[in-house]
Amino acid sequence: MVKRLIAELLLYFVLYLINLVAFAFLAEAAFKELPDYRSKQEAFVTLFYASFGTFDFLAVEEARLGADFGISFLIVFLIINIGLFMSLFVSIITVLYAEL
């Protein structure tokens, strides 16, 4: 089963990394004044943890672009991550079903 999932897992992780890098670049440009987003590396790590549930809406509300942009940014990021995680689960179920 794991052999059949390797291609799906690699595709998932590539898409997940592209998602994280793209949003990290955008977050670093938009939230430069916030301590968690001062560099691309810090933004990447912050968004990585945010994708697993450790996010702070109060911090992004203080962004210079406004509270609406900050909250919208996090919501869009989280919705895309939910879609990626659901895709991973569907691929696992599909491989298991095909095997049985």
Secondary structure as UniProt FT lines:
FT   HELIX           2..30
FT   TURN            32..33
FT   HELIX           35..37
FT   HELIX           40..50
FT   TURN            51..53
FT   HELIX           57..61
FT   TURN            64..65
FT   HELIX           67..99
//
